[in-house]
Amino acid sequence: MSASHSVHGKEAPYYYVPPDSAHPVRASVCLLVVMLGASAWVNGVSPAKWAVLAGVLGLFVVLYCWFGDAIHESETGMNSQRIDVSYRWSMSWFIFSEVMFFGAFFGALFYARSISMPWLADLDHKLLWPDFAAHWGTGGPGGVVDKFQTMGPFPIPTINTALLLTSGVTLTISHHALRAGDRSKTALWLFATILLGAIFMGFQAYEYMHAYSELNLKLSSGIYGSTFFMLTGFHGFHVTMGAIMLSVVLYRVMKGHFTADHHFAFEGAAWYWHFVDVVWLGLYVVVYWL
């Protein structure tokens, strides 16, 4: 192919094909060690926890080197417009898979609260649990779950909503600054976004401690507890991952990477962060308010 694309003043090939790499094999070995160690650990083999730790640390090293190679390819002008399009499609499908992931948990919550609970409370089915009432959050029939209090929207969930919405604004300002070529402003507002995400996680950790110690709300608190902690917990994990992505992007901004027209790493992390914001809005309404 003779077509090419200019990146950072260099002519990139039509479609760059990287050389053979051992990174996928190394990552697979590390994941195998993690899974085998975890399987042994949950079956009472105490030393297996060190295998899990070694596998996770090894995976981090492999990913660091792997991502470093990808960054090097980008910064040396090897990525053409076609590769940029591939990255965008890849990130789009990844976020779509995350939408389906959370959709499954929202679906479980909807089924439990809007279908199975009214069905169980129907007059024709009260022979099994005559005192069961369709009140969310339910502790289930027969008193098999310790009494607990539900989590309301005030004050922490509402504060966290304001934090994430504000972080979306600061990230957008940072993106516009990058497109304008203002690297200092880009770094400043990107740091503000990461800081807001860290504060969000701090509040959520406090909320979990409050739930366990004062509300007696736990993962084992029936269907309400399991759906509450699975939805909010996985969202918190995604906030953490998003903050790590943005931290790497901030480091690269400070190292002088990216230009006004060539910064997909920033855009990909920003897409992910905005997705996390939208999921939280759904959680805030469905889990805390309704």
C-alpha positions as CSV (number, residue, x, y, z in Angstrom):
1,M,0.0,0.0,0.0
2,S,1.4,3.4,-0.9
3,A,-1.0,5.5,1.0
4,S,0.3,7.1,4.2
5,H,-0.7,9.5,7.0
6,S,1.4,12.2,8.6
7,V,1.6,11.9,12.4
8,H,3.9,14.2,14.4
9,G,5.5,15.4,11.2
10,K,6.4,11.8,10.1
11,E,4.9,9.6,7.4
12,A,3.1,6.7,9.0
13,P,2.5,3.5,7.0
14,Y,-0.9,2.8,5.6
15,Y,-1.5,0.2,8.3
16,Y,1.3,-0.6,10.7
17,V,1.6,-4.2,11.7
18,P,3.7,-4.6,14.8
19,P,6.3,-7.4,15.1
20,D,5.7,-10.6,16.9
21,S,5.3,-10.0,20.6
22,A,5.6,-12.2,23.7
23,H,3.3,-9.9,25.7
24,P,0.1,-11.9,25.1
25,V,1.7,-15.2,26.2
26,R,3.2,-13.6,29.3
27,A,-0.2,-12.0,30.2
28,S,-1.9,-15.4,29.7
29,V,0.7,-17.1,32.0
30,C,0.2,-14.5,34.7
31,L,-3.6,-14.8,34.5
32,L,-3.2,-18.6,34.7
33,V,-1.1,-18.2,37.9
34,V,-3.8,-15.9,39.3
35,M,-6.7,-18.3,38.6
36,L,-4.8,-21.4,39.9
37,G,-3.7,-19.6,43.0
38,A,-7.2,-18.2,43.6
39,S,-8.7,-21.7,43.2
40,A,-6.3,-23.2,45.7
41,W,-6.8,-20.2,48.1
42,V,-10.5,-20.6,48.3
43,N,-10.0,-24.3,48.9
44,G,-7.9,-23.7,52.0
45,V,-4.4,-23.6,50.6
46,S,-3.1,-20.6,52.5
47,P,0.3,-20.2,50.6
48,A,-1.7,-19.9,47.4
49,K,-2.4,-16.2,48.2
50,W,1.2,-15.5,47.4
51,A,0.7,-17.1,44.0
52,V,-2.2,-14.8,43.4
53,L,-0.1,-11.8,44.4
54,A,2.8,-12.8,42.2
55,G,0.4,-13.3,39.2
56,V,-1.2,-9.9,39.7
57,L,2.1,-8.2,40.0
58,G,3.5,-10.0,37.0
59,L,0.4,-9.0,35.0
60,F,0.9,-5.3,35.9
61,V,4.5,-5.5,34.7
62,V,3.4,-7.1,31.4
63,L,0.7,-4.5,30.9
64,Y,3.2,-1.7,31.7
65,C,5.6,-3.0,29.0
66,W,2.8,-3.8,26.5
67,F,1.2,-0.3,26.9
68,G,4.6,1.2,26.7
69,D,5.2,-0.4,23.3
70,A,1.9,0.9,22.1
71,I,2.7,4.4,23.3
72,H,6.1,4.2,21.6
73,E,4.5,3.2,18.3
74,S,2.1,6.2,18.6
75,E,4.8,8.7,19.5
76,T,7.2,7.6,16.8
77,G,4.6,8.1,14.1
78,M,3.8,4.5,13.3
79,N,0.0,4.9,13.7
80,S,-1.9,5.9,10.6
81,Q,-5.5,7.2,10.4
82,R,-6.7,3.6,9.9
83,I,-5.1,2.5,13.1
84,D,-6.7,5.5,14.9
85,V,-10.1,4.4,13.6
86,S,-9.4,0.8,14.8
87,Y,-8.6,2.2,18.3
88,R,-11.9,4.1,18.3
89,W,-14.0,1.1,17.2
90,S,-12.2,-1.1,19.8
91,M,-12.9,1.4,22.6
92,S,-16.5,1.8,21.5
93,W,-17.1,-2.0,21.5
94,F,-15.4,-2.3,24.9
95,I,-17.7,0.4,26.4
96,F,-20.7,-1.4,24.8
97,S,-19.7,-4.6,26.6
98,E,-19.6,-2.6,29.8
99,V,-23.1,-1.3,29.1
100,M,-24.3,-4.9,28.8
101,F,-22.4,-5.8,32.0
102,F,-24.2,-3.2,34.0
103,G,-27.4,-3.9,32.1
104,A,-27.4,-7.4,33.5
105,F,-27.3,-6.1,37.1
106,F,-29.9,-3.4,36.5
107,G,-32.0,-6.2,34.9
108,A,-31.6,-8.4,38.0
109,L,-32.6,-5.5,40.2
110,F,-35.7,-4.8,38.1
111,Y,-36.7,-8.4,38.0
112,A,-36.4,-8.8,41.8
113,R,-38.1,-5.6,42.7
114,S,-40.8,-5.3,40.0
115,I,-41.6,-8.9,39.0
116,S,-40.7,-11.5,41.5
117,M,-41.4,-9.6,44.7
118,P,-45.0,-8.6,43.8
119,W,-45.5,-12.1,42.5
120,L,-44.4,-13.6,45.8
121,A,-46.7,-11.2,47.7
122,D,-49.7,-12.1,45.6
123,L,-52.6,-13.6,47.5
124,D,-52.5,-16.9,45.5
125,H,-48.9,-17.5,46.7
126,K,-49.1,-16.6,50.3
127,L,-49.5,-20.2,51.4
128,L,-45.7,-20.4,51.6
129,W,-45.1,-17.1,53.3
130,P,-48.4,-15.7,54.6
131,D,-46.8,-12.6,56.2
132,F,-44.6,-11.7,53.2
133,A,-45.2,-8.1,52.0
134,A,-43.9,-6.5,48.8
135,H,-41.9,-3.7,50.4
136,W,-38.5,-2.8,49.0
137,G,-35.9,-3.4,50.3
138,T,-37.2,-6.7,51.4
139,G,-35.4,-9.0,53.9
140,G,-37.1,-12.0,52.3
141,P,-39.6,-14.4,53.8
142,G,-39.4,-16.1,57.1
143,G,-37.0,-13.7,58.8
144,V,-33.9,-15.5,57.4
145,V,-32.0,-12.3,56.9
146,D,-31.1,-10.0,59.9
147,K,-33.0,-6.8,60.0
148,F,-31.3,-3.9,58.2
149,Q,-31.9,-0.4,57.1
150,T,-31.9,0.7,53.5
151,M,-29.6,3.3,52.1
152,G,-31.2,6.6,51.2
153,P,-30.0,9.3,48.7
154,F,-28.9,11.8,51.4
155,P,-26.3,13.0,52.0
156,I,-23.4,11.0,50.6
157,P,-25.0,9.6,47.4
158,T,-26.2,13.1,46.4
159,I,-22.7,14.6,47.2
160,N,-21.2,11.9,45.1
161,T,-23.5,12.7,42.2
162,A,-22.4,16.3,42.4
163,L,-18.8,15.2,42.4
164,L,-19.1,13.0,39.3
165,L,-21.1,15.5,37.4
166,T,-18.5,18.2,38.2
167,S,-15.7,15.8,37.1
168,G,-17.4,15.4,33.7
169,V,-17.3,19.2,33.4
170,T,-13.7,19.5,34.4
171,L,-12.7,16.7,32.0
172,T,-14.5,18.4,29.1
173,I,-12.7,21.7,29.9
174,S,-9.4,19.8,29.9
175,H,-10.2,18.2,26.5
176,H,-11.0,21.6,25.0
177,A,-7.7,23.0,26.4
178,L,-5.8,20.1,24.8
179,R,-7.5,20.8,21.4
180,A,-6.5,24.4,21.8
181,G,-2.9,23.4,22.5
182,D,-2.9,24.7,26.1
183,R,-1.0,21.9,27.8
184,S,-0.8,23.5,31.3
185,K,-4.6,24.1,31.4
186,T,-5.1,20.5,30.1
187,A,-3.0,19.1,33.0
188,L,-4.7,21.3,35.6
189,W,-8.2,20.4,34.8
190,L,-7.3,16.7,34.2
191,F,-5.8,16.6,37.7
192,A,-9.0,18.2,39.1
193,T,-11.0,15.4,37.4
194,I,-8.8,12.7,39.0
195,L,-9.1,14.4,42.4
196,L,-12.9,14.5,42.2
197,G,-12.9,10.8,41.4
198,A,-10.6,10.1,44.4
199,I,-13.0,12.1,46.7
200,F,-15.9,10.1,45.3
201,M,-14.2,6.9,46.2
202,G,-13.4,8.1,49.7
203,F,-17.1,9.0,50.3
204,Q,-18.2,5.6,48.9
205,A,-15.8,3.8,51.3
206,Y,-17.2,5.8,54.2
207,E,-20.7,4.9,53.0
208,Y,-19.9,1.2,53.0
209,M,-18.5,1.4,56.5
210,H,-21.7,3.2,57.6
211,A,-23.8,0.6,55.9
212,Y,-22.0,-2.3,57.7
213,S,-21.6,-0.7,61.1
214,E,-24.8,1.3,61.6
215,L,-27.4,0.1,59.1
216,N,-26.4,-3.6,59.4
217,L,-26.6,-3.6,55.6
218,K,-24.3,-6.2,54.1
219,L,-23.8,-8.2,51.0
220,S,-25.6,-11.0,52.7
221,S,-28.7,-8.9,53.4
222,G,-31.0,-10.7,51.0
223,I,-31.6,-9.6,47.5
224,Y,-31.5,-5.9,48.5
225,G,-28.0,-6.2,49.9
226,S,-26.6,-8.2,47.1
227,T,-28.0,-6.0,44.3
228,F,-27.0,-2.8,46.2
229,F,-23.4,-3.8,46.8
230,M,-22.9,-5.5,43.4
231,L,-24.1,-2.4,41.5
232,T,-22.4,0.2,43.6
233,G,-19.3,-1.9,44.2
234,F,-18.7,-2.6,40.5
235,H,-19.3,1.0,39.7
236,G,-16.7,2.0,42.3
237,F,-14.3,-0.4,40.7
238,H,-14.9,1.2,37.3
239,V,-14.4,4.7,38.8
240,T,-11.0,3.4,40.2
241,M,-10.1,2.0,36.7
242,G,-11.1,5.3,35.1
243,A,-9.0,7.3,37.5
244,I,-6.0,5.1,36.8
245,M,-6.5,5.7,33.0
246,L,-6.8,9.4,33.5
247,S,-3.7,9.4,35.7
248,V,-1.7,7.7,33.0
249,V,-3.0,10.2,30.5
250,L,-2.0,13.1,32.9
251,Y,1.5,11.7,33.1
252,R,1.7,11.5,29.3
253,V,0.4,15.1,29.0
254,M,3.1,16.2,31.4
255,K,5.7,14.3,29.4
256,G,4.7,16.3,26.3
257,H,2.7,13.5,24.5
258,F,-0.4,14.3,22.4
259,T,-1.1,17.1,20.0
260,A,-4.3,19.1,19.3
261,D,-5.2,16.6,16.5
262,H,-3.6,13.4,17.8
263,H,-4.7,12.4,21.3
264,F,-6.9,9.3,21.2
265,A,-5.6,8.0,24.5
266,F,-7.1,11.1,26.1
267,E,-10.3,10.7,24.2
268,G,-10.7,7.0,25.0
269,A,-10.2,7.5,28.7
270,A,-12.6,10.4,28.6
271,W,-15.3,8.3,26.9
272,Y,-14.9,5.7,29.7
273,W,-15.2,8.4,32.4
274,H,-18.3,9.8,30.9
275,F,-19.8,6.3,30.7
276,V,-19.0,5.9,34.4
277,D,-20.9,9.2,35.0
278,V,-23.9,8.0,33.2
279,V,-24.0,4.7,35.0
280,W,-23.9,6.5,38.3
281,L,-26.9,8.7,37.4
282,G,-28.8,5.5,36.7
283,L,-27.7,4.0,40.1
284,Y,-28.5,7.2,41.9
285,V,-32.1,7.2,40.6
286,V,-32.8,3.5,40.6
287,V,-30.9,2.3,43.7
288,Y,-31.0,5.2,46.1
289,W,-34.3,7.1,45.2
290,L,-36.8,4.5,43.9
